[in-house]
């Protein structure tokens, strides 16, 4: 059985995820209220976060070369990174050091470079290999549940991964914090790469202050 997958993001009225002020505190307050056991992140988003907020040249320390002990009672989610191209080679220690996740798991494909697989093995990063050229998201999520007991996954990654989850038919819910702003041209939009219409069902709506509204939609799976 696949985990329940929740796509959560803050959007403008024209569905942009960048180009305006986002209430980060509210964004993560709502996200964490879902109680995710795993946070799913695309490699581009993960690398951009490191380049933007950290010193990308910071080297690994001795503790970064071994998988930390993971307690079953630890309530923190694990960080799951979709990275079939090996974009995060040499950078995963930044996420291993983060206090808000308890472990790092990487999703790769048959086409993933072998030097990246060696990097993961040498540093004891658990990885799931599914798919030919790209990660087979459904198979990888099934394996995530089987190996790690994950029943609820959330992602607030970019429009590429969000669109891929919709296209793969594995998204169960879309959670939107709608901001009363029109971002305009040149801003990143949500759900890139979705080729055909997908029906959604409104399952919740709530005002969350300063003109913002939290909308929850169930995704109607294709027959």
N, C-alpha and C positions, 0 to 999 in steps of 0.2 A: 504494500500500500504506500502511495506517495505521500510526502508531507503536505500539509496545507501551506500554500504559497500566497503571501500578501505583498502586493506592490504598493509602497507608500511613498508619496512625494508631495512637495509643495509646488503649486503651479499658479501662474497668473491667469487672468481671464482668457488669454489667447494661448493657453497651454504651454507657456514657456517655463523652463526650470532654472533659467539663468537670466541675468540682466536687470535684476531688481533686488530690493532688500527682502531677505527671507528671515522670518522669526525662527532661528535655529532652536532656541529653547522649546518653543511650542512644537516644532517639527519632531524633535526627539522625544518629547513628553508623550505625544500621541503614538509614536512608533513603539516605544518601550511598553506602553499600556497593552499592546497586543501580546506581550510575553513571548517574544521569539526565542526559540532555542538555537537558531542559527541566523546569521546575517549574511546574505548573499551579495557579493560585490563583484562588479566587472573589473578586469585588469586595468583598463584605461582610467576608470574612476579612481581605483586604488593608487595607481602611480601618480596621477594628478594631485591627489591628496598629499602624498609624500613631498612632491616637488613644490607644492604651494605652502605647506605649513611646517616642513621639517628641513633639516640639513641633509640633503640626499647623499652627501659624502661621508656621513657618519658610519664608521665601520662596524662590523659585527663584534660582539664581545663573546667571551667564553660561554656564557649562559645561553647565547643565541644559537649555539651549535647543537643543542640537545632539546628534544621535546619536553616541555614542562610537565610535571605530574598534574593530572586532571582528576579532580575529585567529583564523584557523581552527585554530590550535594551542592556543588558550585552552581549558583543560579545564573551566572553570566552566560551569554550565548557564545557559540564558536563562530569564528570568522571563516566563511567559505568563499574562495576566490576562483572565478572562472578565468582560466589563463592558459588556453591551448597553445599560444605563441611564445610563452616564456617571458612575457613582458616584465614580470616581477622578479626575475633572476637577480640575486644580490640585494633585494629590497624587502624580502618577507620578514626580516628581523624587526623592522619597524612595527609591524603588526603583532609579532610575537611579544613585543615589549608593552603593548597597549593594555591598560588596566581594565578596560571595559569588555574585553573578550578573553576567554579562557584557553582557547586553542586555535590553531590555524589549519585548515584543510584546503587543498587545492584541487580543482577540477581540470583535467587535461584530456587530450584526445590522442588517437593513434599517430597523428601528425606532429605532436609536440616534440620539439628537439630533444634528443637524448641527453645532451649536456644539461638541460634543465631538469630532466628526470633524475640525473645523477646528483645535481644540486639538492633536490628535494630529499632524496634518499640519504645523502651524507649528513643532512641536518635534521633528519627524523621528522620531516613534514609529512603527515598522512596525505595521500592523494588518491583520487578516484579517476580511472582512465576509461572514458566512455565516448564513443563516436569516432568517426573517421577523420575528416578534416577539421571539424569543430566539435565542441563538447555536445554530446547528446544530453540535453538538459533533463528530459524525463528519466532516462536510465540513470543519470548521475544522482538525481534526487531520490529515486528508489533505493539506490545503493547507500545514500546518506542516511536514509531511515534504517536500512538493514544493519549497517555497520556501527552507526553512532546513536541510534534510537531517536532520531530527530523527527518530530511530528509537526512542527510549526516553523516555517521559514519566512523571514521578511527581507525585503530588499528596498533600499532607497537609492540605488545606483542610477546610472544614466539611462537615457531613452533607448539606447541600443539594447541593453540587457532587458529592460522592461518590455520592449517590443518582441525580443526573442522569447521571453517567457509566455507572452500572449500567443505568439505564432506556434510555439511548441504545445500549446493546449494545457499547460501546467499551472497557470495562474488561477487562483480561486477568488481573490478579492483585490480590488483596486481602492486604495485609500488616498483621498486627495484633500490637502489643505489649500483651499482656493483663496488666493490673495486678491484684494480689489485693486489690481494693477493691470494695465495693458503694456506688455514688455516691448512690443514692436518687432521690427525686422532685425535679423542678425542674431537672435537669441536661440538657444538650444530648445527644441521642442520635445515633448514627451511622445513615447511609442513610435520611434522610428522603425521602419522595416516591417510594419504590419500591412499585409497585402490585401486583406479582405475585411469587410465589416465584421465586428464582434459585438454581440448583444450583451448589455449589462443590465443588472437589476438593482435598483436603489434599495439598500438594506439599512441605511442610517444617515441622518443629517443632523448637524448641531452647529450653532453659532459658537465660535471660540474667541471672540473679542476682536476689536479694531477692524470690523468689517469682514473678518475671515470666517469661512465656513468649512467645517470638516464633513466631507461627503464619503460615504462608503458604498461601494458597488460590488455585488456578486457577479462573477464572470460566468455567463452561460456557455458551457462547454459544447463544442461542435459534436454532432452525432457521428 
